[in-house]
């Protein structure tokens, strides 16, 4: 995001959602950013940058809160720690946030449903940053409507044979291990989906295309043609794949909101600095009441989104309650808020705001995808409404 990564101020850590251990996690994150590890990453080489970022985060111990240990339980992963990590990393560098999040998302179902031998083979390498992980769920006709999935895995003796495609897969083409969801047909719709571990050297696995987006991240369409894998690589029981996918997303969904908060806070800080230092009409930009009103809205909206985000994470971690509604509220509010905050920051910068290489220009590109992935804003509204209509 910038040539020099910045450390976020965490004035909100005194909110009742947090414990002393979260302060300690913040200190680890600050040391990582201040070490210069992010400043050494060549963002013109996206694939290489992701590999180096993940390795650096593994060496710093940052991945421990996102990737379960082989003998651990992914369900006990602390959502507040993940949210703090993503907010801090997104503030400093959007690609670092992406790389961190994918290690947890790509390995979550393995920790939840993998056999002991599979967990021991995969999780330590993902946790250390040696391996990159990917979560292969979406298809061209099955994005928000996961039950419409058409990629199949048929049992054949002691193996499964996979056919079909997956698209918009983060880390696609560079991951060392993929968590794949495919239709196995035990029942109609979502109840007939199973989860598997696939490696890039499995015969019949290929990359159909690499996908370029406005904020560069490694994305690809995966193709499976008679891809044969041992049945021991199935995660959980046949037909339990959708449940594993939702359990994994439940752990990480609030953290998408946290990443958006990191982008919003960086935009607000950049706007404040610019308003204090931009001289015009015999004063500064910050002396103008219109600027002050905009900054007031930006700060208030950001804190409101933060309260929803950490309320959702705290409810899951501490109260051990469902966060379907709360996480959806957090994601739609934080991502939409961040879009508005960043847009206002760009406007304050004037012509500089749209110049390639400016922080706010980079943030403008980074935020857009967060309003879509892991459930678009429109889908989050439906989730909230349907949960409201249920007896609770």
C-alpha positions as CSV (number, residue, x, y, z in Angstrom):
1,X,0.0,0.0,0.0
2,X,2.9,2.3,0.7
3,X,6.6,2.4,0.6
4,X,6.6,2.7,4.4
5,X,4.1,0.7,6.4
6,X,2.4,2.5,9.3
7,X,1.4,1.3,12.8
8,X,-2.3,1.7,13.7
9,X,-3.3,3.4,16.9
10,X,-5.6,1.1,19.0
11,X,-7.4,3.5,21.2
12,X,-10.4,1.1,21.2
13,X,-8.5,-1.6,23.0
14,X,-9.9,-0.2,26.3
15,X,-13.4,-1.2,25.1
16,X,-14.9,-4.1,27.3
17,X,-14.7,-6.5,24.3
18,X,-10.9,-7.0,24.9
19,X,-8.6,-8.7,27.4
20,X,-5.0,-8.1,28.3
21,X,-3.9,-10.8,25.8
22,X,-5.3,-8.7,23.0
23,X,-3.0,-5.9,24.0
24,X,-0.1,-8.3,23.7
25,X,-1.2,-9.4,20.2
26,X,-1.3,-5.7,19.3
27,X,2.3,-5.4,20.5
28,X,3.4,-8.3,18.3
29,X,1.7,-6.8,15.3
30,X,3.4,-3.4,15.9
31,X,6.8,-5.0,16.2
32,X,6.2,-6.9,12.9
33,X,5.2,-3.7,11.0
34,X,8.0,-1.7,12.6
35,X,10.6,-4.4,11.7
36,X,10.3,-3.3,8.1
37,X,9.2,-6.7,6.9
38,X,6.3,-5.1,4.9
39,X,8.5,-2.4,3.4
40,X,10.8,-5.0,1.8
41,X,8.0,-6.6,-0.2
42,X,8.1,-6.0,-4.0
43,X,4.4,-5.5,-4.7
44,X,5.0,-5.6,-8.5
45,X,5.5,-9.3,-8.1
46,X,2.2,-10.3,-6.5
47,X,2.8,-14.1,-6.4
48,X,6.3,-13.7,-4.9
49,X,5.1,-11.0,-2.5
50,X,2.4,-13.3,-1.1
51,X,4.9,-16.0,-0.5
52,X,7.3,-13.7,1.2
53,X,4.6,-12.1,3.3
54,X,3.3,-15.4,4.5
55,X,6.8,-16.7,5.4
56,X,7.5,-13.5,7.3
57,X,4.3,-13.7,9.2
58,X,4.9,-17.3,10.0
59,X,8.4,-16.5,11.4
60,X,6.9,-13.7,13.5
61,X,4.3,-16.0,15.0
62,X,1.4,-14.0,13.5
63,X,-0.3,-17.0,11.9
64,X,-0.7,-18.8,15.2
65,X,-3.9,-17.0,16.0
66,X,-5.4,-17.8,12.5
67,X,-4.3,-21.4,11.9
68,X,-5.0,-24.2,14.3
69,X,-2.3,-26.4,15.6
70,X,-2.5,-30.1,14.5
71,X,-3.9,-31.1,17.8
72,X,-6.0,-28.0,18.3
73,X,-9.6,-27.2,17.6
74,X,-10.3,-24.6,14.9
75,X,-13.6,-23.8,16.6
76,X,-11.7,-22.3,19.5
77,X,-9.8,-19.8,17.3
78,X,-10.3,-16.4,18.9
79,X,-12.2,-14.1,16.5
80,X,-11.2,-11.0,18.2
81,X,-7.5,-11.8,17.7
82,X,-8.1,-12.4,14.0
83,X,-10.0,-9.1,13.7
84,X,-7.3,-7.2,15.5
85,X,-4.7,-8.8,13.2
86,X,-6.6,-8.0,10.0
87,X,-7.4,-4.5,11.0
88,X,-3.7,-3.8,11.8
89,X,-2.4,-5.5,8.7
90,X,-5.0,-3.8,6.4
91,X,-4.1,-0.4,7.8
92,X,-0.4,-1.1,7.0
93,X,-0.7,-3.1,3.7
94,X,-3.7,-4.5,1.9
95,X,-1.8,-7.5,0.5
96,X,-0.5,-8.4,3.9
97,X,-4.0,-8.6,5.2
98,X,-5.0,-10.8,2.2
99,X,-2.1,-13.1,2.7
100,X,-2.8,-13.5,6.5
101,X,-6.5,-14.1,6.0
102,X,-6.1,-16.8,3.4
103,X,-3.9,-18.9,5.6
104,X,-6.7,-19.2,8.1
105,X,-9.6,-19.5,5.7
106,X,-7.8,-22.1,3.5
107,X,-6.9,-24.3,6.5
108,X,-10.0,-23.9,8.7
109,X,-12.0,-26.8,7.3
110,X,-8.9,-29.1,7.5
111,X,-8.6,-28.3,11.2
112,X,-12.3,-28.8,11.7
113,X,-12.8,-32.0,9.7
114,X,-9.4,-33.5,8.7
115,X,-8.1,-36.8,10.0
116,X,-5.2,-36.7,12.4
117,X,-2.6,-37.7,9.8
118,X,-3.8,-35.1,7.3
119,X,-3.9,-32.3,10.0
120,X,-0.3,-33.2,11.0
121,X,0.8,-33.2,7.3
122,X,-0.8,-29.8,6.4
123,X,-1.4,-27.5,9.4
124,X,2.2,-27.0,10.7
125,X,3.3,-26.0,7.2
126,X,0.5,-23.5,6.8
127,X,1.0,-22.2,10.3
128,X,4.7,-21.7,9.8
129,X,4.2,-19.9,6.5
130,X,6.0,-22.6,4.5
131,X,2.8,-23.4,2.6
132,X,0.2,-21.1,1.1
133,X,-3.4,-22.3,1.6
134,X,-6.6,-21.7,-0.6
135,X,-10.3,-22.1,-0.1
136,X,-12.0,-23.4,-3.3
137,X,-15.7,-22.9,-3.0
138,X,-17.0,-20.4,-5.6
139,X,-18.0,-21.3,-9.2
140,X,-19.2,-19.2,-12.1
141,X,-22.8,-20.1,-11.4
142,X,-22.4,-20.7,-7.7
143,X,-21.2,-17.7,-5.9
144,X,-23.7,-16.4,-3.4
145,X,-25.8,-19.5,-4.2
146,X,-23.4,-22.2,-3.1
147,X,-26.0,-24.9,-3.4
148,X,-25.9,-24.5,-7.2
149,X,-22.4,-26.0,-7.2
150,X,-21.7,-28.3,-10.2
151,X,-18.1,-29.4,-9.6
152,X,-18.4,-33.1,-8.7
153,X,-16.4,-35.7,-6.8
154,X,-17.5,-39.3,-7.4
155,X,-16.3,-42.2,-5.2
156,X,-14.3,-44.8,-7.1
157,X,-12.9,-47.6,-4.8
158,X,-10.6,-46.0,-2.3
159,X,-10.4,-42.8,-4.3
160,X,-12.5,-39.8,-5.4
161,X,-12.5,-38.5,-8.9
162,X,-13.1,-34.8,-9.3
163,X,-14.4,-33.0,-12.4
164,X,-15.4,-29.3,-12.9
165,X,-14.1,-25.8,-12.2
166,X,-13.8,-23.4,-9.4
167,X,-13.3,-19.6,-9.9
168,X,-12.3,-16.4,-8.1
169,X,-10.1,-18.6,-5.9
170,X,-7.7,-16.5,-3.8
171,X,-4.1,-17.9,-3.9
172,X,-5.2,-19.9,-7.0
173,X,-2.2,-20.9,-9.0
174,X,0.3,-20.3,-6.1
175,X,-1.2,-22.3,-3.2
176,X,0.4,-25.4,-1.9
177,X,-2.8,-26.9,-0.6
178,X,-6.4,-26.3,-1.5
179,X,-9.6,-27.0,0.5
180,X,-12.0,-28.0,-2.2
181,X,-15.8,-28.3,-2.0
182,X,-17.5,-30.5,-4.6
183,X,-20.9,-32.2,-5.1
184,X,-20.9,-35.8,-4.0
185,X,-24.7,-36.3,-4.3
186,X,-25.7,-37.7,-0.9
187,X,-28.8,-35.3,-1.0
188,X,-30.1,-32.4,-3.0
189,X,-28.7,-29.0,-2.7
190,X,-26.2,-28.1,0.1
191,X,-26.6,-31.4,1.8
192,X,-24.9,-33.2,-1.1
193,X,-21.6,-31.4,-0.9
194,X,-18.3,-32.8,0.6
195,X,-14.9,-31.2,1.3
196,X,-11.5,-32.4,0.2
197,X,-7.8,-31.6,0.3
198,X,-6.2,-31.2,-3.1
199,X,-2.6,-30.6,-3.9
200,X,-1.4,-28.8,-7.1
201,X,0.6,-31.8,-8.3
202,X,-2.5,-34.1,-8.2
203,X,-3.0,-35.5,-11.7
204,X,-5.9,-33.8,-13.4
205,X,-5.6,-30.6,-11.5
206,X,-4.9,-27.4,-13.5
207,X,-5.1,-23.7,-13.7
208,X,-7.6,-22.6,-16.4
209,X,-6.8,-18.9,-16.1
210,X,-5.3,-16.3,-13.8
211,X,-7.6,-13.4,-13.0
212,X,-6.5,-9.8,-12.8
213,X,-8.5,-7.4,-10.6
214,X,-8.3,-3.7,-9.7
215,X,-6.4,-4.3,-6.5
216,X,-3.8,-6.9,-7.5
217,X,-4.2,-10.2,-5.6
218,X,-3.5,-13.8,-6.8
219,X,-6.7,-15.2,-8.2
220,X,-7.4,-18.0,-10.6
221,X,-9.9,-20.4,-12.1
222,X,-9.1,-24.0,-11.2
223,X,-9.9,-26.9,-13.5
224,X,-10.3,-30.6,-12.5
225,X,-10.3,-33.3,-15.2
226,X,-10.5,-36.8,-13.8
227,X,-8.5,-35.6,-10.9
228,X,-8.0,-38.6,-8.7
229,X,-7.3,-38.2,-5.0
230,X,-7.4,-40.8,-2.1
231,X,-10.5,-40.9,0.0
232,X,-8.4,-40.3,3.1
233,X,-8.3,-36.6,1.9
234,X,-12.0,-36.1,2.4
235,X,-12.8,-33.8,5.3
236,X,-15.5,-34.9,7.7
237,X,-18.3,-37.3,6.6
238,X,-19.8,-37.4,3.0
239,X,-22.2,-34.6,2.5
240,X,-20.9,-32.5,5.4
241,X,-18.9,-30.1,3.2
242,X,-21.3,-27.2,3.2
243,X,-21.5,-27.4,7.0
244,X,-17.7,-27.3,7.2
245,X,-17.6,-24.3,4.8
246,X,-20.1,-22.4,6.8
247,X,-18.3,-23.2,10.1
248,X,-15.0,-21.9,8.6
249,X,-16.7,-18.8,7.3
250,X,-18.4,-18.2,10.6
251,X,-14.9,-18.0,12.3
252,X,-13.6,-15.5,9.8
253,X,-16.6,-13.5,8.5
254,X,-16.4,-10.7,11.1
255,X,-12.7,-10.3,10.2
256,X,-13.7,-9.1,6.7
257,X,-15.3,-6.2,8.6
258,X,-12.1,-5.7,10.5
259,X,-10.1,-5.5,7.3
260,X,-12.5,-2.8,6.1
261,X,-12.0,-1.0,9.4
262,X,-8.2,-1.0,8.8
263,X,-8.7,0.6,5.4
264,X,-11.1,3.1,6.7
265,X,-8.8,4.1,9.6
266,X,-5.9,4.5,7.3
267,X,-8.0,6.7,5.0
268,X,-9.1,8.8,7.9
269,X,-5.6,9.3,9.1
270,X,-4.3,10.2,5.7
271,X,-7.2,12.7,5.3
272,X,-6.5,14.3,8.7
273,X,-2.8,14.7,7.9
274,X,-3.7,16.2,4.5
275,X,-6.3,18.6,6.1
276,X,-3.8,19.9,8.6
277,X,-1.1,20.5,6.1
278,X,-2.9,21.6,2.9
279,X,-2.8,25.4,2.8
280,X,-5.5,27.2,0.9
281,X,-7.4,30.6,1.1
282,X,-5.1,31.8,3.8
283,X,-5.8,28.9,6.1
284,X,-5.6,25.1,6.0
285,X,-8.1,22.6,4.4
286,X,-8.9,21.5,8.0
287,X,-10.0,25.0,8.9
288,X,-12.9,24.8,6.5
289,X,-16.2,23.8,8.1
290,X,-17.1,21.5,5.2
291,X,-13.9,19.6,5.8
292,X,-14.6,19.4,9.5
293,X,-18.1,18.1,8.9
294,X,-16.7,15.4,6.6
295,X,-14.1,14.3,9.1
296,X,-16.7,14.2,11.8
297,X,-18.9,11.8,9.7
298,X,-15.9,9.7,8.8
299,X,-14.7,9.2,12.4
300,X,-18.2,8.6,13.7
301,X,-19.1,6.0,11.0
302,X,-15.8,4.2,11.5
303,X,-16.3,3.8,15.2
304,X,-19.9,2.7,14.8
305,X,-18.7,0.0,12.4
306,X,-15.9,-1.0,14.8
307,X,-18.5,-1.5,17.6
308,X,-20.5,-3.8,15.5
309,X,-17.5,-5.7,14.4
310,X,-16.0,-6.4,17.8
311,X,-19.5,-7.0,19.2
312,X,-19.9,-9.9,16.7
313,X,-16.4,-11.3,17.5
314,X,-17.0,-11.0,21.3
315,X,-20.4,-12.7,21.1
316,X,-18.8,-15.6,19.4
317,X,-15.7,-15.8,21.6
318,X,-17.1,-15.1,25.0
319,X,-20.8,-15.7,24.9
320,X,-20.4,-18.8,22.6
321,X,-23.6,-17.7,20.7
322,X,-24.5,-17.7,17.1
323,X,-23.3,-14.6,15.2
324,X,-25.2,-15.1,12.0
325,X,-27.0,-11.8,12.3
326,X,-24.3,-9.9,14.1
327,X,-21.5,-10.8,11.7
328,X,-23.7,-10.0,8.7
329,X,-24.5,-6.6,10.3
330,X,-20.8,-6.0,10.9
331,X,-19.6,-6.9,7.4
332,X,-22.2,-4.9,5.5
333,X,-21.8,-1.9,7.8
334,X,-18.0,-1.9,7.9
335,X,-17.4,-2.5,4.2
336,X,-20.0,0.1,3.1
337,X,-18.7,2.6,5.7
338,X,-15.1,2.1,4.5
339,X,-16.1,2.7,0.9
340,X,-17.7,6.1,1.9
341,X,-14.8,7.1,4.2
342,X,-12.2,6.3,1.5
343,X,-14.2,8.1,-1.2
344,X,-14.3,11.2,1.0
345,X,-10.6,11.0,1.6
346,X,-10.0,10.8,-2.2
347,X,-12.2,13.9,-2.6
348,X,-10.2,15.8,0.0
349,X,-7.0,15.1,-1.8
350,X,-8.4,16.5,-5.0
351,X,-6.3,15.7,-8.1
352,X,-3.7,13.9,-5.9
353,X,-6.4,11.5,-4.8
354,X,-6.7,9.7,-8.1
355,X,-3.0,9.7,-8.9
356,X,-1.6,6.2,-9.0
357,X,0.7,5.5,-6.1
358,X,-1.1,7.7,-3.6
359,X,-2.3,5.9,-0.4
360,X,-5.9,6.9,-0.8
361,X,-5.9,5.8,-4.5
362,X,-4.7,2.4,-3.4
363,X,-7.3,2.2,-0.7
364,X,-10.0,3.1,-3.2
365,X,-9.1,0.0,-5.2
366,X,-8.5,-2.2,-2.2
367,X,-11.9,-1.7,-0.5
368,X,-14.2,-2.4,-3.5
369,X,-13.8,-6.2,-3.4
370,X,-14.7,-6.4,0.3
371,X,-18.2,-5.3,-0.4
372,X,-18.6,-8.5,-2.6
373,X,-16.5,-11.4,-1.3
374,X,-17.6,-13.7,1.5
375,X,-21.2,-12.6,0.9
376,X,-22.1,-9.3,-1.0
377,X,-23.7,-6.5,0.9
378,X,-27.1,-7.4,-0.6
379,X,-26.8,-11.0,0.7
380,X,-25.8,-9.7,4.2
381,X,-29.1,-7.7,4.3
382,X,-31.0,-10.9,3.5
383,X,-29.2,-12.8,6.2
384,X,-30.1,-10.1,8.7
385,X,-33.7,-10.0,7.7
386,X,-34.2,-13.7,7.6
387,X,-32.6,-14.1,11.0
388,X,-34.9,-11.4,12.4
389,X,-37.9,-13.2,11.1
390,X,-37.0,-16.4,12.9
391,X,-38.0,-17.1,16.5
392,X,-34.9,-16.5,18.6
